[in-house]
Structures are given as C-alpha cells and as structure tokens.
Amino acid sequence: MKQNRNQTPEWYWNHGLHDANIISATKKESDWNPDDNCLIFKIDCDGALFEADITEIRFYNFKIKTNDFDINLLNGGWWLSDELSDKGDHYFLDLKFDTAKCKTKHLELAFKKAEVIRL
C-alpha cells in the first residue's frame, strides 16, 4: 500500500515532543555492514506538552546531514520542534533542540525507518 504524502507514519509523534528531555543519543553501528546503523534517543517526556508516553526513538539506517555535527550536543538537551518529510526511499527529520547549556541547535537527519518505544 502506497503511503499518502499528506499523512505521517503511524510511529510518528503527531502531537509533538516540545519540552521533552533528550536523556541520551547514541550510535549503534554494525562492524560488518556500514549501512546497518541505528541512532537511539532516550527520551524523558514527563515535561513534554503532549506525547508523554515516549521513552525511546530509534532511527535505522541513518545519516546525519548537518555538517560537523557533534552527537553529544543532544545529551541532556531539550526537544523544541521537528519537521518530518518523506523522501520516497527515506525520511528526513529536521530537529530543533536546546543543548544542556541552553544553546539552540539544529540536526538534519535522513533515515530509512524509525521505531518509537512507548510506555
């Protein structure tokens, strides 16, 4: 079944994650296949305005598009907003977040699929 371009995937947090705390962001990569990788966000949504049941988001087969991005900037940061787009064979996420030191940053991320772990 072909996905309607105006609809978001069923795993997506439609109501938003504004003010969710990004506890950690880690990369998991395969030793034998460089395309088999995962970016894992541990999230504390207790302070989020809407989606308070999300504990983890996994982005599979990801590629960070932001030049010289330090993944450690996400650790302890706060989710401000995001925009998700479907580019056919992959998704594109533009994430705006505050670092733990209250500096607003952007992360541009391409990935094949995502998994959202909820309570």
C-alpha positions, 0 to 999 in steps of 0.5 A: 500500500502506497503511503499518502504524502499528506499523512505521517507514519503511524510511529510518528509523534503527531502531537509533538515532543516540545519540552521533552528531555533528550536523556541520551543519543547514541550510535549503534553501528554494525562492524560488518555492514556500514549501512546497518546503523541505528541512532537511539534517543532516550527520551524523558517526556514527563515535561513534554506538552503532549506525547508523554508516553515516549521513552525511546526513538530509534532511527535505522539506517541513518545519516546525519546531514548537518555538517560537523555535527557533534552527537553529544550536543543532544545529551541532556538537551531539550526537544523544541520542534521537528519537521518530518518529510518523506523522501520516497526511499527515506525520511528526513527529520529536521530537529530543533533542540536546546543543548544542556547549556541552553544553546539552540541547535539544529540536526538534519537527519535522513533515515530509512525507518524509525521505531518509537518505544512507548510506555 
